[in-house]
Amino acid sequence: MKHFLALLSLAACFWIIVPASAQTTTQDQDTTARELGSFDRFMDGHPEIAEQLRKNPSLVQDKDFEANHPALQQYFRENPGVREEIQENPNAFMHQEQRLDARETRQELTNLDHFMDKHPEIAEQLRKDPSLVNNKKFVDDHPDLKQFLQGYSGLAQDLQQNPNGFMQQEDRLDRREDGMNQGGMDRDRNRGEMASMDSFLDGHPEIAEQVRKDPSLLTNEQFVKQHPELQTYLQQHPQVREQIAQNPNNFMQREQRLDQREDGMDRNGMDRDRNRGAMASMDRFLDGHPEIAEQVRKDPSLLTNEQFVKQHPALQTYLQQHPQVRDEIAQNPNNFMQREQHFDQREDGMDRNGMDRDRNRGEMASMDRFLDGHPEIAEQVRKDPSLLTNKKFVDQHPALQTYLQQHPQVRQEVAENPNNFMQQEQRFDRQENNYGQSKGRFDSDVTRGELTSFGQFLSGHDSVAQQLSKNPSLVNNAEYMENHPELKAYLQAHPGVQQELKENPQAFMQSAQQMSKPAPKGTTMQRPPQKQY
């Protein structure tokens, strides 16, 4: 009995000690979490202090720094527990605060993205002009948005303080969401489903029109039965059907974004050639004016700043001569410059394997010349690029076999991805067809749009057109250029045209004059002869 009572007493001691220590640990964790949350909110409200403390956490132990920031001084007086925690180990505390801040930001972005997915009409306007979140009338006119911002005060504060930056982060999250569904679906599978649905809708425009207006029709049994092609498609693509069933609106929004990217249609309906032309034109201008490029890439809004534009006459002239570019910039300078930088990165010409642009274009040109001289091979491999990696096919065509042996870089590119290589070659081929033939060809970094632009310039300057027609090399004559300031200003605004004129004035002038000549009545403008295969 004595032993039994002793054991009971000992057990009681453990019963008291263990929960008490566990309770203390839990309380400590709760206290630290509260302190972190409190300090994070303070930092959110004082970004200038936050910036300095995140760079150098030891400043919290600097009395001069605290004295120079009364808000921080007062906060520490009101929150001595935070002061004690942070001063014990500033780096560790600030590291935890930053992790908490990052988690909160991710959650805010996710909340905003979900709201935008459910309210596409609001999303479209906010993505064009994020500053609308600070427009009281706009918010009042959209009760759902007003209620959402009231329910997420922290998000509302972040969004209102930096609408452009916050919306850019949301856009990046949204693009990632396009590649990953809520269940963690991988990007390739997701994009495959989007591409599959996009192809189906391209082939059934009458269905496409209805379901893009009302995505819920895709889950409407009666509507599906009335459209047997759609019914068959959904039966054959259970993963697509499952994705649609979860959220038809979200699925169709992602499909439309893919469709816009694939077709090259921006949100305002700009066609692909015009869009790429605007990007290419702006990219060449910025390449020729690096001092302007540096500033507007840091702050795209400068492109709509009247004072900045006037201080840079070359930019002013360029925008006057490119109204389509000017309109695109005016609608959303941030979005335009993002697209220009994507274009610039591609044009800089680093592909995924690090291939430089000149090498890439050289391989395309080499393959294009080979196929020009072997039309029977060209016809087959353009239909089925995989033939280029088919040993039997290559052996049956000794000229192709010899060519690939003599061009190992082409052979390597073809082996990695024959479909992609041949798509690039065909794009190159189309460009070559557009920009002249045989001896009259020039390197076609200049788009057809630039040729048209220079042709229009010549149409409006008859004397310059006549003189350059007789002697195109005048564009390389400094005295002549000084005596013709309009031509000089135009070429400064179009460095691509200027380069082509300097390298091959005769061929470029002939092509530009073809663009500037009006077609006789009853006829159509003749295009350069196309290759025949």
C-alpha positions in Angstrom: 0.0 0.0 0.0 2.9 2.4 0.9 4.5 1.7 -2.5 1.2 2.2 -4.3 0.6 5.5 -2.6 4.2 6.6 -3.4 3.7 5.8 -7.1 0.4 7.8 -7.1 2.1 10.8 -5.6 4.9 10.6 -8.2 2.4 10.4 -11.0 0.6 13.4 -9.7 3.8 15.4 -9.8 4.3 14.5 -13.5 0.7 15.3 -14.2 1.2 18.8 -12.8 4.7 19.4 -14.3 4.3 18.2 -17.9 1.1 20.0 -18.7 2.4 23.1 -17.0 5.6 23.2 -19.1 3.6 22.4 -22.3 1.2 25.1 -21.4 4.1 27.6 -20.9 5.6 26.7 -24.3 2.2 27.2 -26.0 1.7 30.5 -24.3 5.2 31.6 -25.4 4.4 30.6 -29.0 1.1 32.5 -28.9 2.9 35.6 -27.4 5.6 35.6 -30.1 3.0 35.2 -32.8 1.0 38.1 -31.4 4.1 40.2 -31.2 5.1 39.3 -34.8 1.7 40.2 -36.0 1.6 43.5 -34.1 5.1 44.5 -35.4 4.1 43.4 -39.0 1.1 45.7 -38.9 3.3 48.5 -37.7 5.7 47.9 -40.5 2.9 47.8 -43.0 1.8 51.3 -41.9 5.3 52.7 -41.9 7.0 51.6 -45.1 10.0 54.0 -44.8 10.9 52.5 -41.4 10.2 49.0 -42.7 12.6 49.4 -45.6 15.5 50.4 -43.4 14.9 47.8 -40.7 14.6 45.0 -43.2 17.9 46.0 -44.7 19.6 46.5 -41.3 17.7 44.9 -38.3 20.4 46.0 -35.8 19.0 49.6 -36.2 16.4 48.6 -33.5 19.2 48.7 -31.0 20.4 52.1 -32.2 19.0 54.8 -29.9 19.7 57.6 -32.4 17.6 55.8 -35.0 14.8 55.3 -32.6 14.9 58.9 -31.5 14.7 60.0 -35.2 11.6 58.0 -35.7 9.0 59.0 -33.1 6.4 56.6 -34.4 8.8 53.7 -33.7 9.7 55.1 -30.3 6.0 55.4 -29.4 5.3 51.9 -30.7 8.0 50.4 -28.5 6.7 52.2 -25.4 3.3 50.8 -26.1 4.6 47.3 -26.9 7.5 46.6 -24.5 7.2 42.8 -25.2 8.0 43.4 -28.9 11.0 45.7 -28.0 12.4 43.0 -25.7 12.0 40.2 -28.3 13.4 42.2 -31.2 16.4 43.5 -29.2 17.4 40.1 -28.0 17.9 38.9 -31.6 17.1 41.5 -34.2 18.0 39.4 -37.3 16.0 36.3 -36.2 12.9 38.4 -35.2 13.0 40.4 -38.5 13.4 37.2 -40.5 10.3 35.8 -38.8 8.4 39.0 -39.5 9.4 38.9 -43.2 8.2 35.3 -43.5 4.9 36.3 -41.9 4.7 39.3 -44.2 5.3 37.1 -47.3 2.7 34.6 -46.2 0.1 37.4 -45.6 1.0 38.9 -49.0 0.5 35.5 -50.8 -2.8 35.0 -49.0 -3.9 38.5 -50.0 -2.9 37.9 -53.6 -4.8 34.6 -53.6 -7.9 36.3 -52.2 -7.7 39.0 -54.8 -7.1 36.5 -57.6 -10.2 34.5 -56.5 -12.3 37.6 -56.5 -11.1 38.7 -59.9 -11.8 35.2 -61.3 -15.4 35.5 -60.1 -15.8 39.1 -61.4 -14.2 39.2 -64.9 -15.8 42.6 -65.7 -14.1 44.2 -62.7 -10.9 42.3 -63.3 -10.7 43.6 -66.9 -10.9 47.2 -65.8 -8.5 46.9 -62.8 -5.9 45.2 -64.9 -6.1 48.0 -67.5 -6.0 50.7 -64.8 -5.1 49.5 -61.2 -5.5 53.1 -59.9 -9.3 52.6 -60.1 -9.1 51.0 -56.6 -8.5 54.5 -55.3 -11.4 56.0 -57.3 -14.3 56.3 -54.9 -16.9 56.5 -57.7 -15.6 53.3 -59.4 -15.7 51.4 -56.0 -19.1 52.7 -55.1 -20.4 51.7 -58.6 -19.2 48.1 -57.9 -20.7 47.0 -54.6 -19.1 43.6 -54.8 -15.6 45.2 -55.0 -16.5 47.6 -52.2 -17.7 44.8 -49.9 -14.6 42.8 -50.8 -12.2 45.6 -49.9 -14.1 46.3 -46.6 -13.8 42.6 -45.7 -10.0 42.5 -46.3 -8.7 45.8 -44.9 -5.1 44.7 -45.0 -5.3 43.8 -48.7 -7.2 47.0 -49.4 -4.4 49.0 -47.8 -1.7 47.3 -49.7 -3.7 47.6 -53.0 -4.4 51.3 -52.4 -0.8 52.1 -51.5 0.7 50.5 -54.6 -2.0 49.5 -57.1 0.3 49.0 -60.0 2.8 46.8 -58.1 0.2 44.8 -56.3 -1.8 44.1 -59.5 1.4 43.1 -61.3 2.0 40.5 -58.5 -1.6 39.3 -58.9 -1.2 39.0 -62.6 1.9 36.9 -62.1 0.0 34.7 -59.7 -2.8 34.4 -62.1 -0.5 33.3 -64.9 1.0 30.6 -62.6 -2.6 29.6 -61.7 -3.1 29.1 -65.5 -0.4 26.5 -65.3 -1.4 24.9 -62.0 -4.9 24.0 -61.0 -6.0 23.8 -57.3 -5.1 20.2 -57.1 -1.6 20.8 -58.2 -2.0 19.8 -61.8 1.2 20.2 -63.7 1.6 23.0 -66.3 2.0 20.8 -69.4 -1.2 18.9 -68.7 -3.1 22.1 -67.9 -1.9 23.8 -71.0 -2.7 20.7 -73.0 -6.3 20.8 -71.8 -6.6 24.5 -72.6 -5.0 24.0 -76.1 -7.3 21.0 -76.7 -10.4 23.1 -75.8 -9.2 26.0 -77.8 -8.7 23.9 -80.9 -12.2 22.4 -80.5 -13.8 25.9 -80.2 -11.8 27.2 -83.2 -13.4 24.4 -85.2 -16.9 25.1 -83.8 -17.3 28.9 -83.8 -21.1 28.8 -83.2 -20.5 26.8 -80.0 -17.5 29.0 -79.1 -19.6 32.2 -79.3 -22.3 30.9 -76.9 -20.0 29.3 -74.2 -17.7 32.3 -74.1 -20.7 34.4 -73.3 -22.1 31.9 -70.8 -19.5 29.3 -69.7 -22.2 27.6 -67.5 -23.6 26.2 -70.7 -20.8 23.7 -70.7 -22.3 22.1 -67.6 -25.9 22.4 -69.0 -27.0 18.9 -69.9 -29.6 20.0 -72.3 -27.2 22.4 -74.2 -24.6 19.7 -74.4 -27.1 17.1 -75.9 -28.2 19.7 -78.5 -24.6 19.9 -79.7 -23.4 16.4 -80.4 -19.9 17.5 -81.4 -19.5 19.1 -77.9 -21.0 16.0 -76.2 -18.5 13.7 -78.0 -15.6 16.0 -77.3 -16.3 16.1 -73.5 -16.8 12.3 -73.4 -13.4 11.9 -75.1 -11.7 14.4 -72.8 -12.6 13.5 -69.2 -9.9 15.7 -67.7 -11.3 18.8 -69.5 -14.8 17.8 -68.5 -13.7 17.5 -64.9 -12.0 20.9 -64.9 -15.1 22.6 -66.4 -17.3 21.0 -63.8 -15.3 22.5 -61.0 -15.4 26.0 -62.3 -16.7 26.7 -65.9 -16.1 30.5 -65.6 -12.5 30.1 -64.5 -11.8 27.4 -67.1 -13.2 29.6 -70.0 -11.2 32.7 -68.8 -8.0 30.7 -68.9 -9.0 29.3 -72.3 -9.6 32.8 -73.6 -6.3 34.0 -72.3 -4.6 31.1 -74.1 -6.6 31.9 -77.2 -5.5 35.5 -77.1 -1.9 34.6 -76.7 -2.1 31.9 -79.4 -3.9 34.2 -81.9 -1.8 37.1 -80.8 -4.9 39.1 -79.8 -4.5 41.4 -76.9 -7.4 42.4 -74.7 -8.4 45.3 -77.0 -8.6 43.0 -80.1 -5.3 44.1 -81.7 -4.3 41.6 -84.4 -1.1 39.6 -84.1 0.8 41.3 -86.9 -0.1 44.7 -85.7 0.8 43.8 -82.1 4.1 42.2 -83.0 4.8 45.2 -85.3 4.2 47.6 -82.5 6.5 45.7 -80.2 9.2 45.3 -82.8 9.0 48.9 -83.8 9.3 50.1 -80.1 12.0 47.6 -79.4 14.1 48.9 -82.3 13.6 52.5 -81.2 14.7 51.8 -77.7 17.7 49.8 -79.0 18.7 53.0 -80.8 18.1 55.2 -77.8 19.5 53.4 -74.7 19.2 56.5 -72.5 15.5 56.7 -73.1 15.1 52.9 -72.8 16.8 52.9 -69.4 14.3 55.4 -68.0 11.1 54.2 -69.5 11.8 50.6 -68.6 12.2 51.7 -65.0 9.1 53.9 -65.1 6.8 53.2 -68.1 4.5 56.0 -67.1 7.1 58.4 -68.4 5.9 57.5 -71.9 2.6 59.3 -71.1 4.4 62.2 -69.3 4.0 65.2 -71.6 7.0 67.0 -70.1 9.3 63.9 -70.4 8.3 63.3 -74.0 8.9 67.0 -75.0 12.4 66.8 -73.4 13.2 63.9 -75.7 12.5 65.0 -79.3 13.4 61.6 -80.9 10.7 60.0 -78.7 8.2 62.7 -79.5 8.8 62.3 -83.2 8.6 58.5 -82.9 5.2 58.6 -81.1 3.8 61.1 -83.5 4.7 58.8 -86.4 3.4 55.7 -84.7 -0.1 56.4 -83.5 -0.9 52.7 -83.0 2.0 52.4 -80.6 1.0 55.7 -78.9 -2.6 54.4 -78.4 -1.4 51.1 -76.9 0.9 53.0 -74.5 -1.8 55.4 -73.5 -4.2 52.6 -72.5 -1.7 50.8 -70.2 2.0 51.8 -70.3 3.0 49.2 -67.7 1.5 46.4 -69.7 2.9 47.6 -73.0 6.4 47.9 -71.6 6.2 44.4 -70.0 5.3 43.0 -73.4 8.1 45.0 -75.1 10.6 43.6 -72.6 9.4 40.0 -73.3 9.8 40.7 -77.0 13.2 42.2 -76.3 14.3 39.1 -74.4 13.2 36.9 -77.3 14.8 39.2 -79.8 18.0 39.3 -77.8 17.8 35.9 -78.9 18.6 33.7 -76.1 16.6 30.5 -76.6 16.2 27.9 -73.8 19.5 26.4 -74.7 21.3 29.8 -74.7 21.6 30.0 -78.5 22.5 33.5 -79.6 20.3 35.3 -82.2 22.9 35.4 -85.0 23.6 31.7 -84.8 19.9 30.9 -84.7 19.1 33.1 -87.7 22.2 31.7 -89.5 20.9 28.2 -89.1 17.4 29.2 -90.3 18.9 30.9 -93.3 21.1 27.9 -94.1 18.2 25.4 -93.8 15.9 27.7 -95.8 18.5 27.9 -98.7 18.9 24.1 -98.7 15.1 23.6 -98.9 14.8 26.2 -101.6 17.2 24.1 -103.7 15.5 20.8 -102.9 11.7 21.4 -103.2 10.8 17.7 -103.1 12.4 17.3 -99.7 11.0 20.7 -98.5 7.4 19.6 -99.3 7.7 16.4 -97.2 9.6 17.7 -94.2 7.3 20.7 -93.9 4.4 18.4 -93.7 6.1 16.0 -91.3 9.2 17.5 -89.6 9.9 14.2 -87.8 11.3 12.9 -91.1 14.4 15.0 -90.4 15.2 12.6 -87.6 14.1 9.5 -89.5 17.3 7.6 -90.4 15.6 5.7 -93.3 14.3 8.9 -94.8 17.6 10.8 -94.4 19.5 7.8 -96.0 17.1 7.8 -99.0 18.0 11.5 -99.6 21.8 11.8 -99.9 21.6 15.6 -100.4 19.9 16.0 -97.0 22.2 13.5 -95.4 25.3 15.4 -96.6 23.8 18.7 -95.6 23.1 17.6 -92.0 26.6 16.1 -91.7 28.1 19.4 -92.8 25.9 21.4 -90.4 26.1 19.8 -87.0 24.5 22.7 -85.2 21.4 22.5 -87.5 21.4 18.7 -87.0 21.5 19.1 -83.2 18.6 21.7 -83.2 16.6 19.4 -85.4 17.2 16.4 -83.2 16.1 18.3 -80.0 12.7 19.5 -81.5 12.1 19.0 -85.2 8.6 20.5 -85.1 9.8 23.7 -83.4 12.8 24.0 -85.7 10.6 23.7 -88.8 8.1 26.2 -87.5 10.9 28.7 -87.0 12.2 27.9 -90.5 8.8 28.5 -92.0 8.5 31.8 -90.3 11.9 32.8 -91.6 10.8 31.6 -95.1 7.7 33.8 -95.0 9.7 36.8 -93.9 12.1 36.3 -96.7 9.2 36.0 -99.2 7.8 39.3 -97.9 11.0 41.3 -97.9 12.3 40.8 -101.4 13.9 38.1 -103.5 17.2 36.8 -104.9 19.7 39.6 -105.2 17.3 42.3 -104.0 17.0 40.7 -100.5 18.2 42.4 -97.4 18.4 41.1 -93.9 14.8 41.3 -92.7 15.0 42.6 -89.2 12.9 45.4 -90.5 9.2 44.4 -90.6 6.8 45.0 -93.5 5.3 47.7 -91.3 8.6 49.6 -91.3 8.7 49.4 -95.1 5.2 50.7 -95.3 6.1 53.5 -92.9 9.1 54.6 -94.9 7.0 54.3 -98.1 4.5 56.7 -96.5 7.2 59.1 -95.5 8.5 59.2 -99.1 4.9 59.7 -100.4 4.7 62.9 -98.2 8.2 64.2 -99.2 8.3 64.1 -103.0 11.6 66.0 -103.4 13.4 63.6 -100.9 11.9 60.6 -102.6 13.1 61.8 -106.1 16.6 62.5 -104.9 16.9 59.2 -102.9 15.5 57.3 -105.9 18.2 58.7 -108.1 20.9 58.3 -105.5 20.0 56.2 -102.4 23.5 56.5 -101.0 22.6 60.1 -100.0 21.3 58.7 -96.8 25.0 58.2 -95.9 25.9 61.8 -96.8 26.2 63.8 -93.5 25.7 67.2 -95.4 22.6 66.0 -97.2 21.1 64.7 -93.9 21.8 68.0 -92.2 20.0 69.8 -95.0 16.9 67.6 -94.6 16.0 67.6 -90.9 12.6 65.8 -91.5 14.4 62.8 -93.0 17.0 63.0 -90.2 14.4 63.0 -87.5 12.5 60.2 -89.2 15.6 57.9 -89.4 16.5 58.7 -85.8 13.1 57.5 -84.7 13.4 54.4 -86.9 16.9 53.0 -86.3 16.0 49.7 -88.1 15.2 51.6 -91.3 18.3 53.7 -90.9 20.5 50.6 -90.6 19.0 48.9 -93.6 19.4 52.1 -95.7 23.0 52.3 -94.8 23.8 48.7 -95.5 21.8 48.3 -98.7 20.3 51.6 -99.8 19.4 50.5 -103.4 17.5 47.4 -102.4 15.7 49.0 -99.5 14.7 52.1 -101.6 13.2 49.8 -104.3 11.2 47.9 -101.8 10.0 51.0 -100.0 9.0 52.7 -103.2 6.9 49.6 -104.1 5.1 50.2 -100.8 4.6 53.9 -101.5 3.1 53.5 -105.0 -0.7 53.6 -105.2 -2.3 50.8 -107.1 -3.8 51.8 -110.5 -7.6 51.9 -110.5 -9.2 48.5 -111.0 -6.0 46.7 -109.9 -4.6 45.4 -106.6 -1.1 46.0 -105.2 1.2 43.3 -106.5 3.0 41.2 -103.9 6.6 39.9 -104.3 6.5 36.6 -106.2 6.1 33.7 -103.8 8.3 30.5 -104.0 6.8 27.6 -105.8 7.3 24.1 -104.5 
